[in-house]
Amino acid sequence: MKLFSQDDIHKIEQLTLAELGIGKQQLIDMIGNDIADEIIAGHDRSTPVVIFAGPDDCGAYALAAGVRLFEKGYTPYAFLFNIGGNRLTPECDLCRQQFIGCSSEKVLTEVTGMRFSMPELDTGMVVVDGLFGSDINGPLSRGYQILVGNINDSGAKIIAIDSPSGLPGNPMSGLINSKIIHADVTLSVMLPKLSFFINENIELVGQWKLIGPEPSIVAIHQTRNSHFLIEAANISKRLRPRPSDSSKNYYGSAIIFAGSYGMMGAAVLATKAAARSGCGKVTCHAPRCGFNILQSTVPSALFQCDSGEYAIENIELTHNYSAVAIGPGIGTSDATIRSLEAFLKIAAANNRPVILDADALNCIAIRPSMLDFLPVLSVITPHASEFDRIFGPQPSSSARLAKAIDVSKTYKIIIVLKGYYTATVRPDGKVFYNSSGTPALATAGTGDVLTGLMAGFIAQGMKPEIASIAAVYVHGVAGQIAESQHGSYGVCADDVADNVGRAIKAVMQQPDNR
């Protein structure tokens, strides 16, 4: 799915309306019906519904939803914020009149001044947040911050329209979450907003759904973008059935430099995931202390013994491997750092991309000069703390993403920035957010599984810029399958590695939507 800036979403909306031949008021009625249907689907007529509406489109959508709810036998009550008494758009004013006309009783309080008496809200209510939507360009004013805080503290189910009030459609640093609506469900008009995919905004957005008409396909294709949401259909086309005359020689060879004394589990996980990925031949290069462990836990893989007893001291290629990954559990000894630096210099001279994860990134943080020797289109896979250790502390996830885009362009590398929506950043400035996964993946070792899976995909011929995205998606699906077997609390990283093959099968069964 293509993702767009707020300005581009407005342009797509206008082109869609023109293509469908419908006016603004018709759009408002359509969106109002969708909002009401969401409420009706989950709550009976006895559920109190309280609407907080602003003076613009978002308020119009909320009031239109209220009209629809009245028609279905519900009795919503609305607070319309029209500070100064002359702020309503014509569409919002029309929706106000229609809402008032739905009942002979007083069903709307219009707030025109600074004084406002907060209604009593509780856990049995539904609150519709129709204050501002995604068009706000900065923090809410003090009065609205207090209102938002009271709504958040009420315990009521909160349904936000377009975007939780206080959260702009475009990512913005410096916002304070306690002063933004915390929605249980966000009903986004036509398209999701870029800010939905920033880590600290996850708790604000809740579950997001799309409402309104399908955006114009022509408008989508005509509008340039640099952000994407990766779904199963994007990956299934990259995973094709194997011919009947297949040989292991068709599917490449991967080598993974991993493990140290006390950290051989990381090597096992990465190696097992690479083997499960479909790679023709997988080799694990590890210190001598890991020989028995690897040979007994991943017998399908080859073991290449390092000269070091307890840590890797020589990162060298003895064969022309199709993919190289370095990092899981290797530690940060002086010998390991020296060997990594020497290897990167040779790899850069030969223009050979590598995957760098975990302790390889910690080694780079200790010796940042290694950044200058990263081969073009190499992949680094940091979580937030690892990224900040290398590139400096970042005040927010949106700032970290902006820094990652800059770093990717500067060094011409691919950055897999791990998070709720893991973002894969490419040197061309494009960002790919992952839609698969589960909180069950928040356990030690799952990053090692991702590294091995990525190495296996590259070994089979995927370009690094494709393999990185595909591996992240399949990894998320493997986590979901493991969760279905063990529950969200019971998943271990080896469960994820064991389910890589099942995840690939599940993704391949999805239509590719071409």
Buried (B, 14 or more C-beta within 10 A) or exposed (E): BBBBBBEBBBBBBEBBBEBBEBEBBEBBBBBBBBBBBBBBEEBEEEBBBBBBBBBBBBBBBBBBBBBBBBEEEBBBBBBBBBBEEEBBBEBBBBBBEBBBEBEEEEBBEBBBEEEBEEBEBEEEBBBBBBBBBBBBEEBBEEBBBBBBBEBBEBEBBBBBBBBBBBBBBBBBBEBEBEBBBBBBBBBBBBBBBBBBBBBBBBEBBBEBEBBBBEBBEEBBEEBEBBBBBBBBBBBBBBBEEEEEEEEEEEBBBBBBBBBBBEBBBBBBBBBBBBBBBBBBBBBBBBBEBBBEBBEEBBEEBBBBBBEBEBBBBBBEBEEEBBBBBBBBBBBBBEBBBBBBBBBBBBBBEEEBBBBBBBBBBBBBBEEEEBBEBBBBBBBBBBBBEBBBBBBEEBEBBBBBBBBBBEBBBEBBBBBBBBBBBBBBBBBEEBBBBBBBBBEBBEBEBBBBBBBBBBBBBBBBEBEBBBBBBBBBBBBBBBBBBBBEEEEBEEBBBBBBBBBBBBBBEBBBEBEEEE
